Amino acid sequence: MQNSSNRYLVIGAALSAMAGLVHIGCIVFGAPWYRFLGAGGAMIQMVEMGHWYPPVVTAAIAATLFAFSAYALSAAGAIRRLPLLKLVLCTIASIYLLRGLCFFILIPLFPENGILFWIISSAICLVLGLVHFLGIRQTWDRL
């Protein structure tokens, strides 16, 4: 294990992990967290009714964000090398960048989410994508 010399990837890992923890917070604290974070009315209603769908989807998102974090840490050299590191890290950066830039395509699919949700969440994803991109660029030869 090498020293984590890539601060962009370490920052990206920390931000992805924090996003994962926020999603876990939604599961633990329920409807008020979903509501505050901009979930649509149907999702909040399912949470309030105790439906299985919101926590399962939210846990899957959290697990994905934690995996993103692990791959960024691996590329930074903070943990052991994970399989398909270059491919997965490029995919992660692409997912964040596409989500940040192409939110207008998603708005019609989730009409209950307010514009403030789309602006804030898209800005966060764009920052995450840029941080990962800069980290990848910095470590490309080692990946």
C-alpha positions in Angstrom: 0.0 0.0 0.0 1.5 3.3 -1.1 0.9 6.7 0.5 -2.2 8.4 -0.6 -0.6 11.1 -2.7 -3.6 12.1 -4.8 -5.7 14.6 -2.8 -8.3 14.9 -5.5 -9.1 11.2 -5.2 -9.0 11.3 -1.4 -11.4 14.2 -1.5 -13.6 12.4 -4.0 -13.6 9.3 -1.7 -14.6 11.4 1.3 -17.4 13.2 -0.5 -18.8 9.9 -1.9 -18.7 8.4 1.6 -20.4 11.4 3.0 -23.1 11.1 0.4 -23.5 7.4 1.3 -23.8 8.3 5.0 -26.5 10.9 4.1 -28.4 8.2 2.3 -28.1 5.9 5.4 -29.4 8.8 7.4 -32.5 8.8 5.3 -33.1 5.2 6.1 -32.5 5.7 9.8 -34.4 9.0 10.3 -37.1 8.5 7.7 -39.5 10.9 6.0 -38.1 14.2 7.4 -34.7 13.4 5.9 -36.1 12.3 2.6 -38.3 15.4 2.5 -35.4 17.8 3.4 -33.2 16.2 0.7 -35.8 16.7 -1.9 -37.4 13.3 -2.4 -40.6 13.4 -4.3 -44.0 13.1 -2.6 -44.6 9.5 -3.7 -41.3 8.4 -2.1 -42.0 10.2 1.1 -45.5 8.7 1.2 -44.1 5.2 0.9 -41.6 6.0 3.7 -44.4 7.1 5.9 -46.4 4.0 5.2 -43.4 1.8 6.0 -43.1 0.4 2.4 -40.0 -1.7 1.7 -39.1 0.2 -1.6 -37.5 3.4 -0.3 -35.0 1.9 2.2 -34.0 -0.8 -0.3 -33.4 1.7 -3.1 -31.7 4.1 -0.7 -29.5 1.3 0.7 -28.5 0.4 -2.9 -27.5 4.0 -3.6 -25.6 4.2 -0.4 -23.7 0.9 -1.2 -22.9 2.2 -4.6 -21.5 5.5 -3.2 -19.4 3.5 -0.6 -18.0 1.4 -3.5 -17.2 4.6 -5.4 -15.4 5.8 -2.3 -13.4 2.6 -2.1 -12.3 2.8 -5.7 -11.2 6.4 -5.3 -9.2 5.4 -2.2 -7.7 2.5 -4.1 -6.6 4.7 -7.0 -5.1 7.2 -4.5 -3.0 4.4 -3.0 -4.7 4.6 0.4 -6.0 1.0 0.2 -5.0 -2.1 -1.8 -5.5 -2.1 -5.5 -9.1 -3.1 -6.5 -9.9 -5.0 -9.7 -10.5 -3.1 -13.0 -9.4 0.1 -11.2 -8.9 2.3 -14.3 -12.1 1.2 -16.0 -14.2 1.5 -12.8 -12.7 4.9 -11.9 -13.4 6.3 -15.3 -16.9 5.0 -15.1 -17.4 6.6 -11.7 -16.2 10.0 -13.0 -18.4 9.7 -16.1 -21.5 8.8 -14.0 -21.0 11.9 -11.7 -20.3 14.2 -14.7 -23.2 13.0 -16.7 -25.6 13.2 -13.7 -24.3 16.7 -13.0 -24.5 18.0 -16.6 -27.6 16.1 -17.9 -30.0 16.6 -15.1 -32.5 18.2 -17.5 -33.1 14.8 -19.1 -34.0 13.3 -15.7 -36.4 16.0 -14.6 -39.4 14.7 -16.6 -38.7 11.2 -15.1 -39.0 12.5 -11.6 -41.5 15.4 -11.8 -42.1 15.5 -8.0 -38.5 16.6 -7.2 -38.3 20.3 -7.1 -35.9 22.5 -9.1 -33.9 23.3 -6.0 -33.2 19.5 -5.6 -32.1 19.3 -9.2 -29.8 22.3 -9.0 -28.1 21.3 -5.7 -27.8 17.6 -6.4 -26.5 18.2 -9.9 -24.0 20.8 -8.6 -22.7 18.2 -6.1 -22.5 15.5 -8.8 -20.6 17.9 -11.1 -18.1 18.7 -8.4 -17.6 15.0 -7.6 -17.1 14.3 -11.3 -14.6 17.0 -11.7 -12.7 16.0 -8.5 -12.5 12.4 -9.8 -11.5 13.5 -13.3 -8.7 15.6 -11.9 -7.6 12.7 -9.7 -7.6 10.3 -12.6 -5.6 12.7 -14.7 -3.1 13.1 -12.0 -2.6 9.3 -11.5 -3.3 8.0 -15.0 0.1 6.5 -15.5 -0.1 4.5 -12.2 -3.6 3.2 -12.7 
